[in-house]
Amino acid sequence: MSESPSPAYLHGFSPVEQARLMKQARLAESTLFSRVDYTGARRVLEVGSGVGAQTEILLRRFPDIHVTCVDLNPLQLEAARRNLAQMPWYRDRYELHQADATNLPFEPRSFDAAFLCWVLEHVPSPQRVLNEVRRVLAPGSPVYVTEVMNSSFLLHPYSPNVWRYWMAFNDFQYDNGGDPFVGAKLGNLLLAGGYQDVRTEIKTFHFDNREPGRRKTMIAFWEELLLSASDQLLDAGRVTPDVVEGMRREMNDVQNDPNAVFFYAFVQASATVY
């Protein structure tokens, strides 16, 4: 999470949620990183680094880079410190900073690449974040931004409580300053921020009978993601206990349905600073 603390961050900072973020990074890695290329980069800025889940992947996939991690939340940074300390071979290749993404404590041209993943959905002003990231990048720096597009979610068989819960989930985030649909807007945001060579790619999780094992794993994970927001949604009166229980029941039913379909699309943008 970046910028000021906001209720738009639905998921909280519990150890259970922090473990979920580590699992999420591993599940999404092959899809998310298939086109990410930091060849030639040395000093990568990771904004909204959270628990260090993506940091570990960056360090492993790109052995020549040093990653400077920025996050506003001290609980996330402490979790990142613990997680990365378990991999001492990375010890000299990263540093962690508590900072506001709209006011980074770095000089212009401090970095030659940047990485943002699942962070702009949680901030009140994505444009300010991207403007500040551009300020601290050297000319020629590549930038990768990966974001949600929550209107794309589909689950078969149709599950009405899951759908009610998902709409409440997105409405709550939007009403509290986040944007669960920001993925589709990345092209405009990057162009407005002065970036060039702006490209976007739609990436998908689409699981059916061709990959039943991965389908089952993803549906089970998705239930964890939904439940991570249940306390906030219940406290705010956005869902009832019956809807939460119905969602859990339906997710279990779909997970065990022999003809289930899971579909979710997100957007990855790339750009260059000149």
C-alpha positions, -999 to +999 in steps of 0.1 A: +000+000+000+012+035-007+001+071+000-019+077+031-035+048+050-070+043+035-100+021+041-097+014+004-071-012+014-097-039+021-075-068+031-058-056+064-023-064+076-028-096+097-003-125+095-029-145+076-033-118+050+005-114+047+008-151+041-019-148+014+001-122-004+031-145-005+009-173-020-007-148-045+027-138-058+037-175-065+004-183-081+005-154-104+043-154-112+043-172-145+015-151-159+026-118-144+063-119-153+061-135-187+069-102-205+087-083-177+123-076-189+148-056-168+178-066-190+204-039-185+188-024-154+207-022-122+187+001-098+150-009-097+124+010-076+095-012-063+066+010-052+041-006-028+064-035-021+043-049+008+056-081+023+084-085-002+066-112-022+073-096-056+107-085-044+119-120-040+107-128-076+124-098-090+157-106-073+155-142-084+146-136-120+170-107-125+203-114-108+220-082-118+195-058-101+193-041-068+158-034-056+148-004-035+114-012-019+090+015-008+059+010+013+040+032+037+028+005+062+053-005+089+037-039+094+042-048+058+078-036+059+085-057+089+070-087+073+091-080+042+122-078+064+114-112+079+105-129+046+136-116+028+159-124+057+151-161+052+170-158+019+204-145+030+218-148-005+198-117-014+210-097+016+230-070-002+206-067-031+177-048-016+167-021+009+134-012+025+121+023+030+089+035+047+078+064+025+048+080+008+047+071-029+036+107-037+067+121-020+096+097-025+128+104-005+150+101-036+168+125-059+159+127-096+174+100-118+181+077-088+168+046-106+169+031-140+138+010-138+105+007-118+080-019-108+045-014-095+021-043-089-014-043-072-007-009-057-025+018-077-059+002-070-054+012-034-043+048-037-065+080-039-043+095-067-026+071-090-015+100-112+005+116-084+022+083-078+032+078-114+044+114-117+066+109-087+080+076-099+089+093-132+107+121-113+132+097-098+139+077-129+167+082-154+160+087-191+156+053-208+142+036-177+116+009-183+085+008-161+060-021-156+027-015-139+003-044-132-032-037-120-066-052-114-097-051-137-123-064-114-152-063-137-137-092-156-143-118-129-165-148-139-173-179-120-193-209-133-217-223-122-234-190-115-231-182-078-254-154-066-239-148-032-204-147-046-217-121-071-234-100-044-202-102-022-180-092-052-201-062-060-200-050-024-162-056-023-157-034-054-182-007-043-166-004-009-131+000-024-143+026-049-164+045-023-133+047+000-109+062-026-096+031-043-102+020-079-109-017-086-110-009-123-078+010-126-062-015-149-081-003-179-070+032-173-032+026-171-026+038-207-042+071-200-024+075-167+010+068-181+005+091-211-007+119-188+024+113-166+048+120-195+058+084-202+064+072-237+063+038-256+032+031-236+018-004-241-008-025-224-014-062-224-045-081-211-034-111-190-058-138-179-064-166-154-087-189-173-091-223-158-116-251-169-114-288-175-081-285-193-063-278-160-085-291-132-057-290-106-048-254-112-085-245-114-091-260-079-061-242-065-071-208-079-107-210-068-096-219-032-072-190-033-099-167-046-120-176-016-091-165+007-089-132-012-126-126-008-126-135+029-097-111+036-122-083+033-151-098+052-146-081+085-145-046+069-175-053+047-195-067+076-186-038+099-196-013+071-229-030+066-221-038+029-228-075+033-247-096+058-234-127+076-258-148+054-241-135+022-207-142+036-217-178+045-235-182+012-203-170-007-182-195+012-207-223+004-208-214-033-171-212-036-167-246-021-194-260-045-177-244-075-143-257-064-157-292-065-178-289-096-165-311-124-173-285-150-163-253-132-149-223-150-128-195-134-119-164-154-102-132-143-083-107-164-059-080-154-038-054-172+000-050-174+013-018-188+049-010-198+064+024-207+097+042-209+109+074-194+127+099-217 
